[in-house]
Amino acid sequence: MRNLLRLPIRRNKQSVFRKYVFSYLLFLCLPIAFGVQQYVQTQEVLTKSATDLSLQILRMSQNTVDRLFVESDAVVSAISDDNNVLSMLLNATSPPTPEQLYNYSLLRSSLNRYVITNKLLQDIFICFANSGAVVSSKTAFDMNDSLVNINGMKLSEWLDEVSKRSTQKQYYNLNDVTIEGKQSSMLAYVSPLPNGVQGKVLGSIIVFIDQKDITDLFQLLVEDNGYAYIRDGQGQVIAPTFTSEQLKSGLTLPQSLTGKLGSSFEELGGQSMLVSHSRSDQNGWTYIAAQPSSVVLAKAETIKRAILTFAGITLGLGILAALFLAYRNSKPFSELLNSMSELRSQIEHQLPLLRASVLDRLLKGYYKDEAGARAALEEAWIQLRGVGYFAISVTANRDDRAEVAYEETEEIRSFLTERLEQMLEGFDFLINVEGNRADLIVAFEENDPEALRALLGERWLVQADLLQEENGLLLTIGIGRGTALLHELWRSHNEARQALEYHIPTDRGELIWYEERVQDSSYYYYPLDMELKLIQTVKNGDMEGLDRLLQHLLDVNLLERRLNTVTRRQFQYELQGTLAKLLEQVEASSDSFGKLREKLAAQNTESGEAFNPEVWKKALQTICEHLSHQKKDKYIKTAIAILEMTKAQFTDPNFSLTGLASHFKLSESFISILFKDHVGENFSDYVERLRLELACGLLKGTDKSIVLVAQESGYNSDKTFRRAFKRVYGIQPTSYRESSR
């Protein structure tokens, strides 16, 4: 049967000695696992520390370069606003006059001061378009001379090329700059003159920055085969710490870096690298540094080796200790295993009883909702998978029509169970056999009733022949209609029992579907267990359950069986008998039985002698409602008594829900629920509110100390009182007293 989940059973063919060794080795894994965890945490901390340090150095370098750009812009602005420079832009001639030469000398001294005060500024050129003169911090020369060569062009040619690109302030990456025969890589900051000009450019200011001075800022990031560089907005590499030959030999640069700031481990050129990047808000340039992971995680690798060494030594010694202890303690361990096996056997022995109880409750409609039914199946380790369920009832007879006593014929019982399992192969089902009857719950996975009937019909023909041939056993099987809800299976069970009532003994037994049985109006449906269930439901005051049972009875007898006049009268007498039994049982327990009698007498007068199911239904509902109100009245009286006792004793520090439960001889949970339903708030919240309201009155109306107010309000200590007061009112009791006055 696929529906019964097995208890977890460990089947180990190894010896007790090996089991004991394995258990010790399992304990040995704990310190090793702890060491691995510590290594992982250490590696995470060191990795984060390394990435943070790399980013910090990178940001420091970026900030230095950004400040350099700000200072360069300030220098350019100051020079652009100099009246002497503006005058020379307009009046400069070629060749220069002695006065102009003197002014060039003064201007050169001024530029020299700027260069000296900022060590990262290589030089500053002021170029005059009218005269073609160039003034730097060191000399003055003609821009058409070969003194300065930029990317293979004279200075004048390069300026013409730059002016075609933009008339605004721009940075230019120059990898080949020659000044007075000295070649280097430069950054050039070019600004047109006059400042902010939109028309004709009269001159330019060029600030030269040596790229080597920038690469020196990355020195801490490029040790041990690391590298760093800047990438401008056009993707050009600026101030790289590597050479073009290194780039050709396989050095890989990361192409896509997302975000403004971050670090990540990347595979570059077949090597794991920690890549850090930071994007400048000033000009949008990206500063990038890459370091080998082995260098970054060198400390973590050292710790890893130490942990592995320690783990290896511990594991080796532990294995030796485990072997020794396992040898000494294998006998007690065997006894422990035997005890566990006995305990497991006892649990397995009890499981069939629990499962039989769950099956019985499902078939009798004990569970009122689906959640309760499924919870019961789970507790009994039962699994019924499908879209719906139906009940089966089975009776067994010999071929001479004699009933089979299962208690006396265990062999036949096992044989019957085996045949039913074969018939229901592929279905999840639950079975219980008692005497000559068997009850089953079957889950089905397809919503096609015709296909289901055809399948079970074919299997029944095979099993019926086998049963008769092997031991002459005849079965009668009744099958009820399907339902999608477990807690409604009692209907299908009753229908299966009804189907058995219609069987006609044959030589091969029968399979009877409730839906296909022959309708007979000469028999009414009202079994004894249904009457007992009906009486108990009324006594419990369960109106919903009563309506469900009544509707089932009336549907079966009036709609399906269509009872004739005589049978309907017999059914009426049975119902009247049930009503009499119920009244006899209620009379002893009802305090207002006279009023109930009057209501029922009035209803009986209205009905007359004809059978009226609605009148009988109304009578049972009246009794059920009466008992329900009686219970509610009793609960209300109890709730009022609890509330009065609470109001009278809430100032007692020892007053609690436990004391109430002991006084009224009820459970704490029941009193808590009853109190919440009647008062509208929890017991503890209500008591706290009463105590704090009394405390507020004492604080406002008296000069008693906080300690005395706490005691008179029902608190064991003033500290507890202060915490409760602050939590509810938001201020301390002393502040409340001062504000109220």
N, C-alpha and C positions, 0 to 999 in steps of 0.2 A: 504494500500500500504506500503510495507516494506521499500521502497526507501526513504521516507520522514522522516528525523530525527526530533524529536520534540524538541522545545526549553525547557530548564530545567524549570519545573514548580513545585513550592513547594506546595504540598497539605497537609495541617495540619488541622485536625478537632478540635484541641484544641482551646480554647478561646484566644482572643487577650491578655488577662491578663497573661495567661500561656506562651504565646510567648514572652511577654515582660520580664517575670521573667527569661526565658531561655536565652535571650540575655544578661541580666545583669550577670547571672551566668557564661556565656561564657567569659565575661570580667574579672570576678573574677579568672578565671583559669590562666590568664596571670601572676599575681605575684606568684601563686602557681607553675606554670611551670618554672618561673624564679628561684624560690627557689630550685626546683628539679634539674634544670640545674646546679645551683651553688653547690648543694650537690654532684652531679655526678663529677663535675670538682674538687671539694675539695677532694673527695674520690680518684680520679685518682692521684692528686698531693701527697696526704698522702701515698697512696699505693706505688707510685714511690719512694717517700722519704724513706719509710720503706725498700723497696727492695734494694735501693741504699745503705742505712746504713748497712743492713745485709750483702750485698756483700762486702762493704768496710771493715767491721770488719773481715769477713771471709778472705779477701785478706791480711789484716794485719797479721792475724794469720798464713796464708800460708807463707807470706814473712818471718815471724819470724822463722818458722820451716825450710824453705828453706835456710835461712842464717845459721841456726844451722847445717844443713847438709853440707853446704859449709865449715863452720869452722871445722866440724868433719873431712871432707876430708883433709883440710889443716893440721890439727893436725896429722892425720895418715901419710900424706906425709912427714911432718917434722920428725916424729919419724922414718919412714922407711929410711930416708936419713941420720940418725944419725950414725956416724962411730962406736961409742961405742956399739950401739944396734946391728949393723951388726957383730961386733967382737964377741959379746956375743952369737949370733946365731951360730957362727962357733966353739967357744971354750967352751961353757957352758958344765959342766959335772954334774953328780949326784953321790954322794952328791957334793954340790958346795964347792969350795976352799975359803979360807978367802978373797982372792982378788976378787973372783966373788961376794961374799956377799957384799963387799964394793961397787962394781959396781952396784949391785942391789939397794943398798941404794941411790946411786947417781941418778939412774934411777927413783926411787920412788919419789924423791924430784922433779925431772923434770916433772913427770906426775902430781904431786900435783899442780904444777903451772898452768898446762893446765886446770885442773878441777876447780881451784879457779877462774880463769879469765873468765870462762863461767859457769854461774849458772845452765844452762840446762843440762850440762854434769854430769851425776851421777858418773861415774868412768871410768877408762881406764885400760884395762888389756893387758899386753904383755906376750904372751905364747911362750916358747922356746921348740921346739919339741925334741931336742937332750937330754936335761936334765930333761924335764917335769916340769920345773919351771914356775911359773906365778908371774909377778910383777905388782902390782896395785899402785894407788896413796896412798894407806894406808898401804899395807903390801906386803910380798912375801910369796908364799906357793906352794905346789906341786899340780898340776892339777888333780891328782888322789885322793886328799883329798876330804872330803865331805863338805868343807867350802862353795863351790858354787854348787848349784843344779839348772839345767835349764830344765824345762818341765819334771821333774822326772829323769833326767840323770845327771851324774857327768859332770864336765866341759870337761874332756878329751873325754868322750863318745860323748858329744854334738859336740865338734870340729871335731871328726872323721866323724860324720853324716854330718856336714856342708861341710867338705872338699870333700865329695862324691858328693854333689850337684853342687858345683862350686869352681873354684880356683880364682875367681875374687872378687872384692869388692861388698858386698851385704848388704842390710838391712833385718833384721829378726824381726818379730813380736813375742814377747815372753810374754805370758800371765801369766806364772808361773815361776818366778825367785826368788831363795832364796840365799842371800849372808849374811853369818855370822848370820844365823837364822832369817833374816828379809825378808819377802815375799813381792813381788811387781810385777807390770807389766812393762816390759821394751821394748825398741827398741834397738837392737844390730846392730852396724855397724861393720862388720868383713872384715878385709883386710889381705891378705896373706903376709908373709915376705919371702924373700926380696920383695921390691915393684916391681910389674910388672913381677914376676917370672912366667915362663911357664913350668918349670920342677918340681923338688922336692920342696915342701913347708917346710921351715925350722922353721917357726913359724907363729904366727898370732897376729894381733892387734884387740882388741875388745873395741869399744866405747859404753858404756851403757848410755841410755837416759831414764829417768823415764817418763812413759806415763802420769802420773798425772800432770807433769809440762806442758805438751802439752794441756791437757784438761782444765787447768786453763786459757789458752788463749781464750777459747770459752765461758768464764763465762758470758759475756754480751749477748750471743746468746741463753743461755739455761735457762734463768729466766722464770718463769711462765709456767712451763711444756714444755719447749722447749728442744731440744737435738741436739748434734753435734758429728761428728766422722770423721775419715779419712778412705778411702778405697784404698788399694794398688792395684797394677796392677793385682794381682791374685784374687781380690774381697774380701780379708780378711779385717775385721774391725779393725782399729787401733785407739787407744786413744779415746774410746767412753765415753761420759758423762753419759751414762746409764749403769745399771748393767744387768747381765744376767737374774736376776729375773724379771726386768722390761720388758726385751725382751720377756720372756715367757708369761707375763701377757697380751700381746696383742699389744705391741709397734711394729709399721710397719715401715720398712726401704724402701725408694724408690729404685727400682732395676735399672731403666733405666733413665739416665740423659744424654741428648744429648747436644753437644756443649762444648766448653771450659769454658764458663762462662755464668751464667744465673740464673734467679729466676722465679718461677711459683707457683701458688696455686694448691695444690694436696689434694686429699682425702686419708688420711693415718689413718688406724685404726678407720674409721668412724668419723674422725675429719678433718676439713679443716685446712691445714697447709701451711705456706709460706716456700717453700723449695728453698734454695740458694745453689749453688755449684760452685766450682772453681777448675780447673785441673792444676796441677803444670807442667811447662815445664821441670823441672829439673829431676823428677823421674816418672812422669805420675800418681802420686797419686791424688785422688779426695777428696777435702775437702767439707763436706756437713753439713749444719745446717738447722733445721726445727723449726719454731715458730708457735704457734696457730694463726690463722687469727684474732680471736677476740682480741688478744693482739696487733697485728700489727695495726689493724684498730680501736683501741679503741677511738682515737680522732675523726675519721670519724663517729663512732656510736654516740658520744656525739653531734656532729653537726647535725646528722640525727634526733636525738630526738628533738633538738631545732627547726629544720626546720619543723618537723611534728607538734610540738606544735603550732608554729607560723601559719602554714597553717590551722590547725584546728580552731584556734581563728579567723583568717581572713575569713575563709569560713563561720563560724557561723554568724559573724557580717555582712558579705557580703550578706548572704541569707536574713537576716532581712532587710537590706537596699534595696535589690532587690525587696522584697515583697512590701515595702513601696513605692518605686519609680514606680513600675509597677502599683500599685493602683492609683497613681496620674496621670500617663501619658498614661494610656491605651487608652484614647480617641484620642489623637494626633497620637498615633501609629496606631490606626485603620484607620485613615485618610491617613496615609503614605502607609499602605498596599493597600488601595483602589487605591491610585495614581499609585502604582507599578503594580497593576492588570490592570489598564487602559493602562499603558505604554506597558505591555506585550501583551495586546490585540491588540494594534496598530501595534506592531512588527509582531505578527502573521497574522494580516490583510495584511501586506505588503509582507509577505513571498510568498503567491501564485503568486503575480505579478512577483517577482524576479525569482521564479522557472519557470514560464511560459516564461520569457525572456530568461533564460538559455536554456530551451528546444528549443525555436525558433532559437536561435543562433547555437545550435548543429545541428539542421536539415538543416540550411542554409549554413553550412560550414564556420561559422564565425571564429572558432578557427583554427589556422594554425598548432598547434602542440599538442601533448597529454598532456603536462604539463599544458598548458593554459586551456584546456578543464576540466581537473581534478580539477584545482584550482577554476574554476567557479562553479563546482558541490559542492565543499567544502564550498564556500562562501554562497551558497543557502541552506545549510544543506541537501544535497541530497547524498544518498549513493546507488550506483549501483554496486552490487557485482556479478562477473561472469567472465568467460574466454572470452566472446564475447557479442556482442550486435546486435540487429536488430530493424528496424523501422516498425511501423504499422500505416496505414492510414485507417480511418473509415468514411463512409458516411451513413446517416440514412434516411429512407423513410417510409412513411405509406404504408399500403398494397395497397392503390390506387395510388401508385407511387408519391404521393405528398411529397415534401420535408418538413422536420420537422424544424420549426423555434425554435431554442433552447432558444433564448432570450425571446420568448413569452411563452414557455412551460418549465418552470423550473422543473416541476415534471418529465417530460420525460427525461430531461438532467440528473437529479439525478439517475433516473432509469437506464439509459444507462451506466452511470459511475459505478454503482453498479454491473451491469452484466459483464462489462469488467473486473472489479476487481476479480469477481468470476472465470472468464475464465482464468485469469493470476495468480491465487492463487499459491503461492510458488515461484513466480518470483519477482525480483526487477524491478520496472518499474516506468516511469514518464509519466503523461498524461496531455493533455491540450485539452479542448473542446471549439470550437468557431463555432457558427452558427450550421450548420448541419454536421460539420466535426469534427473529433477528431484525434489527432496525438499522438503517443506513442513511447517511447523508452523502450525496454525490454532487460534485461540482462539474459543470460542463462549460466548455470554452466557445461553443458555437451557438448562435441564436436561431438555429434552424430546427424546430421541433420535429419536422417530418424526417429529417436525416438522422436525428438522435433516436427516434423510435425505430427506424429501419435498422440502425446499427445494433442496438440492444436486442431487437427481435431476432436478428441473425445469430447473435452470440447465444441467445437463450435456447434456440433450437439445438445448437451443438451441445450445450451443457445439459439440457433436459435429457437428451438421448444417453449421454455419458452417465448421468446420475442413475438412470433406470437400469442401464446395462451392468454397472459395477456393483451396486448394492440395493437396487430397487427403491431408492429414496425418491419421493415425489415432493416437489416444491410448488408452493403457490406464492407468487410475487405480485404485490400491489405497488404501483408507482403513482405518486401524486403529481400535481402540476408544478411547474418550475416557478421560482421567485428570484428576484435580484437581491433580496435582503435576507441576511442570515436570521435576524430576529423574527421574521415572518415564516420561518420554516415549519412552525407548528401547524400552519394551514395545510401545507403539502403532506405532513405526517398524518393528519386526520383524514385527508383524502386517500392516502395510501391504505389506511386502515379500512375506510369505506369500500375501497376497491376489493379488498379481501372478502368482504361480506357478500359480494356478488359472484364468487367463484363457484363453478360447477365441477366437482371432482372428475378428473379424467385419468387415463392411463399414463399420461406424460406430464402431468402438472400443468400449471397455467402461468402466463405473464399478463397481468391485467393493468391497463392504463386507466386512470380515473376518468380521463376525458373520453375514452372509448367505451366505457361500461354501459350496459343496458339500463335505461332509466326505469325505475319501478316506483309507482306512487303508493304501493301498499306497505312500505316500510319507511318509518321516519328515522332521521339521524339525530341521536341524542345520547352518545355514549356516557358511561359513568364518569370517566375522567374529565369529560367536558363539563358535566354538572358540578363536579367538585371544584374545577377551575373557575367556573362562573360564580359559585358561592364565595370562594376565597377572594375573588376580584372585587365583589360588592362589599365584603367586610373590610377590605383594605381602603375603600373609598376611592378606587382608581376609576374615574369616569371614562378616561380615554381607553383603558384596557377593556372596560365593560362594553363600550360602544363597538369595539373591534370584535369581541366575541359574539355579541348579539347579531351583528351584521353577518357574521360568518354562518351562524345557525340558521338565520332566516333565509339567506341566499341559498344554502344547501337544500333546505326543506321546501321552501315556497317557490324558488325559481328553478332549481335543478331537478328536484324529485317531483315537484308539482303534486303534492299530496292530495289524495281524494278526500271526500268529506269525512269518511269514517276514520281514516288515518290522521287527518288533521285534528279531529276531536280527541283521538288518543294522545297526539302530541300536545294538545292543550292541557289534558289532564296531567301529563308529565311536568309541564311547565308550572302548573298550579301546585303540584307537589313540591317542586323546587322552591317556589315562593313560600310555601308553608314551612319547609325545613329552615329556610333562611330567617323567617320571622321568629321561629322558635329559638334560633341561636342568637338573634339580635336582642330579643326581649330581655335576656339576663344582663346584657351589657349596656343597654340604652337607658339614659336617665329620663328621656322624654318619649318613651315608647307609645304613650297614649295619643300624642299628637300625630305620630307616624301612622297609627292605626286609623285615625280619622281621615288623613289624607288618602290612604289606600282604599278606605271604605267609599269615599266620594268617587274615586276613580272607578271602582268596581261597579258602582251604581250606573255610571255613565256607559259602561261597556255592554251591559246586557248579557245574554247567554251566548251570543255568537262569538266565535273565536276572532279576536282582534289583536294581532301581534303588536300593534302600536301601544295598546293599553297595557299589555304585559311588559313591554319594553319600558314604558313610562313608569310602571310600578317599580321595576328593578332600579331604574335611574333615581327614583324618589328615595328608595332605601339607601342607595349608594351616596347620594347627595346629603341625606340626613346624617349618615355616619361620618362623612367627610366634614360637615359643619361641626359635628360633635367633637371631632378631633381638633379642628381649628379652634373651637371655643376653649377646649382644654389647654391648648398651646397658648392662647391669648391670656388665660388666667395665670398660667405659669409665667409668661413674659411679664405681666403686670406685677406679680409677686417679686420677680427678679429685679425689676426696675425700682420698686419701692424699697427693697432691701439695699440696692445700690445707693439710692439717695440717702438712706438712713446711716450707712456705714462707710461712705466714701472717705471720711476724714480719718478712718483707721488706717495707719500705714501698712498693716498686714492684710488689709482687705484685697482679695484677688479673685480671679476667675476660678482658681482651684478651690477656694473656699466656697464659692457659689455652687460648684459642681458637687462638692461633698454634702452641702446642706440640702440641695434638692434631689440628690441621688441620680444625677444625670451626668453625661459625659461633657467635658469641657468644649469639645467641638460642637455638640448639639446646642449647648447654652450660647456659644458664640454666634452660631447661625440664627438662633431664635432671637437673640438680642438685636442683631443687625436688621432682621426683618421687621421687628416691632418698633425699634427706636430710629433706625435709619442711619446709624453710625456704629463703628466698632466699639466693643466694650471698653478697651483701653483708652480710645480717644474720648469717649464720653466721660469716664472717670477723671481723666486729666483736665477736661474742660470744666467740670464741676469744681475741682480743686483749685484751678487757677482763677476762676470767677470769685470763689471765696477769698482767695489771697488778694485779689485786686481790691475787694471791699475792705479787707483789713489794712491794706497799705494806705488807702485813701482816708479811711475813717478813724484809724488809731495810730498811736506812736509806738506800737510794739516792734521789737527788733525783728530783723529778717529771719533769724533762727527760730523765734517763737512763731512768726507767721507761717513758716514752713511746717513746723510741727502741727499747728492747729489746722492746716490745710490738708494734712494727710501725707506729708513727705517724711522720709526717714532722716534726711540730712538737708542742710541748707544748700549744699553744693548741688545735689540733685534738683532741688527747687529752682536754683538760679539757672541751671542749664535748661530746664523745661520752660521757664519764664522767658528766657532770651530766645529760645527756638520759636516760641509761639508769637510773642509780641515784638521781638526784634530789639528790645532794650533790657537792661538789668532792672531788678525790682527797685533798687535805690533811685535810679533815674526816673522810673515810673512814678514813684511817690513824690519826687520833687516837681515833676511836670504837672501832676494832677493838682498840686496845691498852688 
